[in-house]
Amino acid sequence: MKIKHTRHHLNAVRVAISVMLFTITTIEAAKADTVIVPEKDIAVIDIPNPKEGNLLMLRGLVGKGTASFRINGTCRSMPVRFVAGDFSGQSIDLGKSKSIQVVVTAPKVIRDLLAGRDIVSDTVRVTSDPADKASDLYLAKGLSTDTGFVINPGRSLLADILGARKTVVECASLSTKLP
């Protein structure tokens, strides 16, 4: 009689272990299904108060601003200089222009800018359509695709030699700038 009784206990223990293993496997599978998609690397360049100059048909823009980056979930900020020009000038005058915003989506261009290399509009794919996935960057506001530009990291000759100062910032502080 004792053998049957022990056998029943062993069977109950086996069933309990099987149920526990099944439950753990189900929980692990549920965790694996909840995949968190990392945020895409992006850079947003803001030039808040560019100055504009016109000389008959020529128009030039110049300004200083900030590049805000999100790379691998870490956010950084760095100063930039901006120069642009096109043939849309109407008269001879100087003044302020509306703010400019450029969104960089290509990882190589983002890393080049962080490494201190200039962004030149002739060497990257530029669009004004944020849905265009083939482009390297899009002009969110203040510029047309006909305007040629250069974005230079840093704010001085010293930054050109030593590299621009990059500051690590909380991503929450950039939430209004980064899409």
Secondary structure, 3 states (H helix, E strand, C coil): CHHHHHHHHHHHHHHHHHHHHHHHHHHHHHHHHCCCCCCCCEEEEEECCCEEEEECCEEEEEEEEEEEEEECCEEEEEEEEEEEEECCCCCEEEEECCCEEEEECCHHHHHHHHCCCCEEHHHCCEECCCCCCCCCEEEEECCCCCCEEEEEECCCHHHHHHCCCCEEECHHHHCCCCC
